[in-house]
Amino acid sequence: MIGGGVRRFLRQILEDFRQRRFLDLYATTAVAFVFAALLVVGADLPDSVRWSLLFAALGFLLLRIALAGHTEERFLDRSAYDRHPITEDLLAAKDVWIFAPVGTNLLTDERCDLLRRGPLARDDGSVRVVVLRAFDPGDPISAQLDALLDHPVQTAATSLRETLGRLRAMARWQVKGTFGYGEIAFNPGFSIVAVNPQSPDGYANVEFHGFRNDAIGSRMHIRLTRDDGQWYRYWLEQFEEIWRSTLPAGRP
């Protein structure tokens, strides 16, 4: 039992290092252990060094406690984009992944231009977008999407045609980065926007569509980062699965 607990503990440490989590905490702990070992073997350390280590460790613990009390808001609605606009993130990003069944609210003219001036202006930048395959207003999937809102402004079929027109235009842009888009025939009931997903500071917003929302702004989404471990990787893999399932149109 003890051996199993130690193995789980070591695996957790290794996972934290792979995900670059709590590195400051591990570094401080390692320094404390080194000084403790020196004291055990009788090393003659000056009092100034001992007190410096003690106060540094105490200060670090107090900082950790203070930061723990300021947890980032994670369960959000669309008003979060008003408080923290995604525009600056898109402009500064290197890689952006988007899955949005219709995409008309996210892929506005302004945001498409931000992608052009941001990741697509970089030699190593990339943007991947997935939306639903075009359908007619009478299609069952159109009725399903139209039923998500109590007061839609236009039908999902009309919105999707506009989005696909934008994506086809973007695919013709002469840019340094890589742009690709694809279409799928199935609506899984969520959308994903991932910014620099493979970077330490990356994040993914996952929005759940629900049923009979008063408006799009009332939908819930959750913000995930590397600190969320397996669930962050899970949703990134969900996007990869969707990308692998897309029809070939628009793929680079």
C-alpha positions as CSV (number, residue, x, y, z in Angstrom):
1,M,0.0,0.0,0.0
2,I,2.8,2.4,0.9
3,G,4.7,1.5,-2.2
4,G,1.6,2.2,-4.3
5,G,1.1,5.5,-2.7
6,V,4.7,6.5,-3.3
7,R,4.4,5.5,-7.0
8,R,1.3,7.5,-7.4
9,F,3.0,10.5,-5.8
10,L,6.0,10.2,-8.1
11,R,3.7,9.9,-11.1
12,Q,1.9,13.0,-10.1
13,I,5.2,14.9,-9.8
14,L,6.3,13.7,-13.2
15,E,3.0,14.7,-14.7
16,D,3.3,18.2,-13.1
17,F,6.7,18.6,-14.7
18,R,5.4,17.5,-18.1
19,Q,2.6,20.0,-17.9
20,R,4.9,22.6,-16.3
21,R,2.6,23.0,-13.2
22,F,3.8,24.2,-9.8
23,L,7.4,24.5,-10.9
24,D,8.0,27.3,-8.5
25,L,6.7,25.2,-5.6
26,Y,8.9,22.3,-6.5
27,A,12.0,24.5,-6.9
28,T,11.5,26.1,-3.5
29,T,10.9,22.7,-1.9
30,A,14.0,21.3,-3.4
31,V,16.1,24.2,-2.1
32,A,14.6,23.7,1.4
33,F,15.5,20.0,1.3
34,V,19.1,20.7,0.2
35,F,19.6,23.2,3.1
36,A,17.9,20.8,5.5
37,A,20.2,18.0,4.4
38,L,23.3,20.2,4.9
39,L,22.2,21.0,8.4
40,V,21.6,17.3,9.2
41,V,25.2,16.4,8.2
42,G,26.5,19.3,10.3
43,A,27.3,21.8,7.7
44,D,28.4,25.1,9.2
45,L,25.9,27.6,7.6
46,P,26.0,31.2,8.7
47,D,23.0,32.4,10.6
48,S,22.2,34.9,7.9
49,V,21.8,32.1,5.4
50,R,19.5,30.1,7.7
51,W,17.3,33.1,8.5
52,S,17.1,34.1,4.8
53,L,16.0,30.6,3.9
54,L,13.4,30.6,6.6
55,F,11.9,33.9,5.7
56,A,12.0,33.1,2.0
57,A,10.1,29.9,2.6
58,L,7.6,31.6,4.8
59,G,7.0,34.4,2.3
60,F,6.5,31.9,-0.5
61,L,3.9,29.9,1.6
62,L,2.0,33.1,2.4
63,L,2.1,34.1,-1.3
64,R,0.7,30.7,-2.2
65,I,-2.1,31.0,0.3
66,A,-3.0,34.5,-1.0
67,L,-3.0,33.3,-4.7
68,A,-5.2,30.3,-3.7
69,G,-7.9,32.7,-2.5
70,H,-8.0,34.4,-5.9
71,T,-9.3,31.5,-8.1
72,E,-9.9,32.4,-11.7
73,E,-13.5,32.5,-12.8
74,R,-14.0,29.3,-14.8
75,F,-17.8,28.8,-15.4
76,L,-18.8,31.7,-17.6
77,D,-21.4,32.9,-20.1
78,R,-20.8,35.1,-23.2
79,S,-20.6,38.2,-21.1
80,A,-17.1,37.0,-20.2
81,Y,-16.1,38.1,-23.7
82,D,-17.2,41.6,-22.9
83,R,-15.1,41.7,-19.7
84,H,-12.1,40.0,-21.3
85,P,-12.3,40.4,-25.1
86,I,-10.9,37.5,-27.0
87,T,-9.7,39.9,-29.7
88,E,-6.3,40.6,-28.2
89,D,-5.7,36.9,-27.7
90,L,-6.5,36.2,-31.3
91,L,-4.2,38.9,-32.5
92,A,-1.3,37.7,-30.4
93,A,-1.8,34.0,-30.9
94,K,0.4,31.6,-32.9
95,D,-2.2,28.8,-33.2
96,V,-5.9,28.9,-33.1
97,W,-8.4,26.0,-33.2
98,I,-12.1,26.7,-33.7
99,F,-15.0,24.3,-33.8
100,A,-18.3,26.1,-34.1
101,P,-21.3,24.4,-35.6
102,V,-22.5,27.6,-37.3
103,G,-19.8,30.0,-36.3
104,T,-21.5,33.2,-37.3
105,N,-21.2,34.8,-33.9
106,L,-17.5,34.0,-33.5
107,L,-16.2,34.4,-37.1
108,T,-17.2,38.0,-37.6
109,D,-15.5,40.2,-40.1
110,E,-13.5,41.8,-37.3
111,R,-12.3,38.5,-35.8
112,C,-11.4,37.0,-39.2
113,D,-9.3,40.1,-39.9
114,L,-7.6,39.6,-36.5
115,L,-6.7,36.1,-37.5
116,R,-5.2,37.5,-40.7
117,R,-3.1,40.0,-38.9
118,G,-2.3,37.6,-36.0
119,P,-1.5,33.9,-36.5
120,L,-1.8,34.0,-40.3
121,A,0.7,36.8,-40.5
122,R,3.4,34.5,-38.9
123,D,5.5,32.0,-40.8
124,D,4.8,29.4,-38.1
125,G,1.2,30.4,-37.4
126,S,-1.8,28.3,-38.1
127,V,-5.6,28.6,-37.9
128,R,-7.9,25.6,-38.2
129,V,-11.7,26.0,-38.3
130,V,-14.5,23.3,-38.4
131,V,-18.1,24.0,-39.0
132,L,-21.1,21.9,-39.9
133,R,-21.7,20.8,-43.5
134,A,-24.1,23.1,-45.3
135,F,-27.8,22.1,-45.0
136,D,-31.2,23.3,-46.2
137,P,-33.6,25.1,-43.8
138,G,-35.9,22.0,-43.9
139,D,-33.0,19.6,-42.8
140,P,-33.5,18.0,-39.3
141,I,-30.2,19.4,-38.1
142,S,-31.4,22.9,-39.0
143,A,-34.5,22.3,-36.9
144,Q,-32.3,21.1,-34.1
145,L,-30.1,24.2,-34.1
146,D,-33.0,26.6,-34.5
147,A,-34.6,25.0,-31.4
148,L,-31.6,26.0,-29.3
149,L,-32.8,29.6,-29.1
150,D,-36.1,31.0,-28.1
151,H,-35.6,34.2,-30.2
152,P,-33.3,33.5,-33.2
153,V,-32.4,36.4,-35.5
154,Q,-32.1,34.2,-38.5
155,T,-32.1,30.5,-39.3
156,A,-29.1,28.3,-38.7
157,A,-29.0,27.4,-42.4
158,T,-28.7,31.0,-43.4
159,S,-26.0,31.8,-40.8
160,L,-24.0,28.7,-41.8
161,R,-24.0,29.8,-45.5
162,E,-22.6,33.2,-44.5
163,T,-19.8,31.5,-42.4
164,L,-18.9,29.1,-45.2
165,G,-18.6,32.1,-47.6
166,R,-16.2,33.8,-45.1
167,L,-14.1,30.6,-44.8
168,R,-13.9,30.1,-48.6
169,A,-12.7,33.7,-48.9
170,M,-10.1,33.2,-46.1
171,A,-8.8,30.1,-47.9
172,R,-7.9,32.4,-50.8
173,W,-5.9,34.8,-48.8
174,Q,-2.2,35.1,-49.5
175,V,-0.7,34.8,-46.0
176,K,2.4,33.5,-44.3
177,G,0.7,31.1,-41.9
178,T,-1.4,28.0,-42.6
179,F,-5.2,28.2,-42.8
180,G,-7.5,25.3,-43.2
181,Y,-11.2,24.6,-42.6
182,G,-13.4,21.6,-42.7
183,E,-17.0,20.5,-42.4
184,I,-18.7,17.7,-40.5
185,A,-22.2,16.4,-40.8
186,F,-22.9,15.9,-37.1
187,N,-23.6,18.4,-34.3
188,P,-22.1,17.2,-31.0
189,G,-23.7,20.0,-29.0
190,F,-20.7,22.0,-28.0
191,S,-18.1,24.4,-29.5
192,I,-14.4,24.8,-28.8
193,V,-12.1,27.8,-29.2
194,A,-8.5,27.0,-28.3
195,V,-5.7,29.6,-28.3
196,N,-2.1,28.4,-28.4
197,P,-3.4,25.0,-27.2
198,Q,0.0,23.4,-27.1
199,S,1.8,26.2,-25.3
200,P,2.2,26.6,-21.5
201,D,0.0,29.7,-21.5
202,G,-2.7,28.2,-23.9
203,Y,-6.3,27.7,-23.0
204,A,-9.5,26.3,-24.5
205,N,-13.0,27.6,-24.1
206,V,-15.6,24.9,-24.3
207,E,-19.2,26.1,-24.7
208,F,-22.2,23.8,-24.1
209,H,-25.3,24.7,-26.3
210,G,-28.0,23.5,-24.0
211,F,-31.7,23.7,-25.1
212,R,-34.1,26.6,-25.4
213,N,-31.7,29.3,-24.4
214,D,-33.2,32.8,-24.1
215,A,-30.2,34.0,-26.3
216,I,-26.8,32.9,-27.3
217,G,-25.3,35.0,-24.6
218,S,-26.8,32.8,-21.9
219,R,-25.0,29.7,-22.9
220,M,-22.4,28.4,-20.4
221,H,-18.8,27.8,-21.3
222,I,-15.8,26.7,-19.2
223,R,-12.2,27.9,-19.6
224,L,-9.6,25.1,-19.4
225,T,-5.8,25.4,-19.2
226,R,-2.9,23.0,-18.7
227,D,-3.5,23.1,-15.0
228,D,-6.6,21.1,-15.6
229,G,-4.6,18.1,-16.7
230,Q,-6.5,15.3,-18.3
231,W,-9.6,17.4,-19.0
232,Y,-7.6,20.0,-20.9
233,R,-6.0,17.2,-23.0
234,Y,-9.4,15.6,-23.4
235,W,-11.0,18.6,-25.0
236,L,-8.0,19.3,-27.3
237,E,-8.3,15.7,-28.4
238,Q,-12.0,16.2,-29.1
239,F,-11.1,18.9,-31.5
240,E,-8.4,16.7,-33.1
241,E,-11.0,14.0,-33.5
242,I,-13.4,16.4,-35.1
243,W,-10.7,17.7,-37.4
244,R,-9.8,14.1,-38.5
245,S,-13.5,13.5,-39.3
246,T,-14.0,16.6,-41.5
247,L,-14.7,16.5,-45.2
248,P,-11.7,17.4,-47.3
249,A,-12.9,20.8,-48.6
250,G,-10.7,23.6,-47.4
251,R,-8.1,21.3,-45.8
252,P,-4.5,22.3,-46.4
